[in-house]
Amino acid sequence: MFALDFRHPGVDDVPAQKGRRSMPLLQETRDFLIFLRQNSLLRRRIAAPPDKTLIYAGTLFKPAWKELAEIRARNPGDNNFELLPDVLNRLPPPPGAAGTLKTYVEVLTDERRMPWKDNGFVIWRALSGIYASNAIGKVYVYVGSGITRQKVLATTEINVLARNPNIDPVSLEVIRYIQDCVRTKNGNINFGYMP
């Protein structure tokens, strides 16, 4: 087990999987987590506007992220929801880096550069936990099948949202339903709550 030395809602210790030892975090990963920890203003900005947070995972007819991209392409003026990548695309990267926080994180977590399970997953868990902890009002979900503990939604987002006092009661019930599915290892959730 390793600790992230980072205490923000949704960003906690990442336990080793049963029977598997965790690798130490790469220095790049540690540096990015320190950057997040030291920038409370940036952490507060990792949020969708009220009633627009949308979390997603798994596969319905296609991977959820592809289906959401197609929905966006068919409805270019529709701004009824925001995904974490949308939010990160508006934010600056760490000092000295070019582009946006989204492009920086995508390059940083590229599997050709770093091991996903021990570093990329940790970075996306941290960002997703912050995003979920900052949600206000309605929270939308688009969840397919194949949901396991190896998905950020299952390990972080739903648990953080379930503790978030700022989300509306209907969204909380949806989150609790997904939590129950994950807890009982029903990975074929195939459920959407969309605007």
C-alpha positions as CSV (number, residue, x, y, z in Angstrom):
1,M,0.0,0.0,0.0
2,F,1.2,3.5,-0.6
3,A,-0.2,6.8,0.6
4,L,-0.6,9.8,-1.6
5,D,0.3,12.4,1.1
6,F,-2.7,14.3,-0.2
7,R,-5.8,15.0,1.9
8,H,-8.7,16.3,-0.3
9,P,-12.1,14.7,-0.5
10,G,-11.9,11.9,-3.1
11,V,-8.1,11.7,-3.1
12,D,-7.1,9.2,-0.5
13,D,-4.8,6.2,0.0
14,V,-4.9,3.8,-2.9
15,P,-4.7,0.3,-1.5
16,A,-2.9,-2.5,-3.2
17,Q,-5.1,-5.1,-4.8
18,K,-5.4,-8.3,-2.8
19,G,-2.3,-10.4,-3.4
20,R,-0.6,-7.6,-5.4
21,R,2.1,-5.2,-4.2
22,S,1.8,-1.6,-5.4
23,M,4.7,0.0,-7.2
24,P,6.0,3.2,-5.8
25,L,4.7,6.3,-7.6
26,L,6.9,7.7,-10.3
27,Q,8.4,11.1,-9.6
28,E,6.2,12.7,-12.3
29,T,3.1,11.4,-10.6
30,R,4.3,12.6,-7.2
31,D,5.1,16.1,-8.7
32,F,1.6,16.4,-10.2
33,L,-0.1,15.3,-7.0
34,I,1.9,17.9,-5.1
35,F,1.0,20.5,-7.7
36,L,-2.7,19.7,-7.1
37,R,-2.3,19.7,-3.3
38,Q,-0.6,23.1,-3.3
39,N,-3.1,24.7,-5.6
40,S,-6.4,25.0,-3.8
41,L,-7.8,27.6,-6.2
42,L,-7.2,25.2,-9.1
43,R,-8.8,22.3,-7.2
44,R,-11.9,24.5,-6.7
45,R,-12.0,25.2,-10.4
46,I,-12.1,21.4,-11.2
47,A,-15.9,21.5,-11.3
48,A,-18.8,21.6,-13.6
49,P,-21.3,24.4,-13.2
50,P,-24.2,23.5,-10.8
51,D,-26.6,20.8,-12.3
52,K,-24.2,19.9,-15.1
53,T,-21.8,17.3,-13.6
54,L,-21.8,14.1,-15.6
55,I,-19.8,10.9,-14.8
56,Y,-19.5,8.0,-17.1
57,A,-17.8,4.6,-17.5
58,G,-18.2,1.3,-19.3
59,T,-19.8,0.3,-22.6
60,L,-23.3,0.5,-23.8
61,F,-23.4,0.1,-27.6
62,K,-19.9,1.7,-27.7
63,P,-17.6,2.9,-24.9
64,A,-19.5,5.6,-22.9
65,W,-17.0,8.3,-23.8
66,K,-17.5,7.7,-27.5
67,E,-21.3,7.7,-27.2
68,L,-21.1,11.0,-25.3
69,A,-18.8,12.5,-28.0
70,E,-21.4,11.5,-30.6
71,I,-24.2,13.1,-28.6
72,R,-22.1,16.2,-28.4
73,A,-21.4,16.1,-32.2
74,R,-25.1,15.8,-33.0
75,N,-26.0,18.6,-30.6
76,P,-23.1,21.1,-30.8
77,G,-24.9,23.9,-28.9
78,D,-26.0,21.6,-26.1
79,N,-24.3,22.5,-22.9
80,N,-26.6,20.6,-20.5
81,F,-23.7,18.6,-19.0
82,E,-19.9,18.8,-18.6
83,L,-17.5,16.0,-18.3
84,L,-14.2,16.1,-16.4
85,P,-12.2,16.4,-19.7
86,D,-14.3,19.5,-20.6
87,V,-13.4,21.1,-17.3
88,L,-9.7,20.2,-17.6
89,N,-9.6,21.7,-21.1
90,R,-10.4,25.1,-19.7
91,L,-7.7,25.0,-17.0
92,P,-4.0,25.9,-17.2
93,P,-1.3,23.2,-16.9
94,P,1.4,23.3,-14.2
95,P,3.9,26.1,-14.6
96,G,6.3,25.6,-17.5
97,A,4.0,23.3,-19.4
98,A,2.1,24.3,-22.6
99,G,-1.5,23.6,-23.5
100,T,-4.3,22.9,-21.0
101,L,-4.5,20.8,-17.9
102,K,-6.3,18.2,-20.0
103,T,-3.6,17.9,-22.6
104,Y,-0.9,17.9,-19.9
105,V,-2.6,15.0,-18.0
106,E,-3.3,13.0,-21.2
107,V,0.4,13.2,-22.1
108,L,1.5,12.5,-18.5
109,T,-0.8,9.4,-18.2
110,D,-0.1,8.0,-21.7
111,E,0.5,4.3,-21.1
112,R,3.6,4.4,-23.3
113,R,5.1,6.8,-20.7
114,M,4.0,5.4,-17.4
115,P,2.3,2.3,-16.0
116,W,-1.4,2.9,-16.0
117,K,-2.3,0.8,-12.9
118,D,0.2,2.3,-10.6
119,N,0.4,5.9,-11.8
120,G,-2.1,6.9,-14.5
121,F,-5.0,5.5,-12.5
122,V,-3.9,7.4,-9.4
123,I,-3.7,10.7,-11.3
124,W,-7.2,10.2,-12.8
125,R,-8.6,9.1,-9.4
126,A,-7.2,12.3,-7.9
127,L,-8.8,14.5,-10.6
128,S,-12.1,12.6,-10.6
129,G,-12.3,12.7,-6.8
130,I,-11.8,16.5,-6.9
131,Y,-14.4,16.8,-9.7
132,A,-16.9,14.7,-7.8
133,S,-16.4,16.5,-4.5
134,N,-17.0,19.9,-6.2
135,A,-20.4,18.7,-7.8
136,I,-23.4,20.8,-6.9
137,G,-27.1,20.0,-7.6
138,K,-27.9,17.4,-10.2
139,V,-25.3,14.8,-11.2
140,Y,-25.9,12.9,-14.4
141,V,-24.6,9.4,-15.1
142,Y,-24.0,7.4,-18.2
143,V,-22.9,3.9,-17.1
144,G,-22.6,0.8,-19.3
145,S,-21.4,-2.7,-18.7
146,G,-17.9,-3.8,-17.7
147,I,-17.8,-1.7,-14.4
148,T,-15.2,-3.2,-12.1
149,R,-12.9,-1.8,-9.3
150,Q,-10.4,-1.0,-12.1
151,K,-12.7,1.9,-13.2
152,V,-12.3,5.3,-11.7
153,L,-16.1,5.6,-11.4
154,A,-16.3,2.5,-9.2
155,T,-13.3,3.3,-7.0
156,T,-13.6,7.0,-6.6
157,E,-16.4,9.0,-8.2
158,I,-19.5,7.2,-6.8
159,N,-18.0,7.0,-3.3
160,V,-17.1,10.7,-3.3
161,L,-20.5,11.7,-4.7
162,A,-22.3,9.6,-2.1
163,R,-20.7,11.7,0.6
164,N,-21.1,15.0,-1.2
165,P,-23.8,17.0,0.7
166,N,-24.3,19.4,-2.2
167,I,-25.9,17.0,-4.7
168,D,-29.7,16.7,-5.1
169,P,-31.7,13.8,-3.6
170,V,-32.5,12.2,-7.0
171,S,-28.9,12.1,-8.0
172,L,-27.9,10.7,-4.6
173,E,-30.4,7.8,-5.1
174,V,-28.9,7.1,-8.6
175,I,-25.4,7.2,-7.1
176,R,-26.4,4.8,-4.3
177,Y,-27.9,2.4,-6.9
178,I,-24.6,2.4,-8.8
179,Q,-22.7,1.9,-5.5
180,D,-24.9,-1.1,-4.7
181,C,-24.2,-2.6,-8.2
182,V,-20.4,-2.1,-7.7
183,R,-20.6,-3.6,-4.1
184,T,-22.5,-6.7,-5.3
185,K,-20.1,-7.0,-8.3
186,N,-22.9,-6.4,-10.8
187,G,-20.7,-4.7,-13.5
188,N,-23.4,-4.7,-16.1
189,I,-25.2,-1.6,-14.9
190,N,-26.3,-0.1,-18.3
191,F,-28.0,2.9,-16.8
192,G,-28.3,6.5,-17.8
193,Y,-29.6,9.6,-16.0
194,M,-29.2,12.4,-18.5
195,P,-30.4,15.9,-18.9
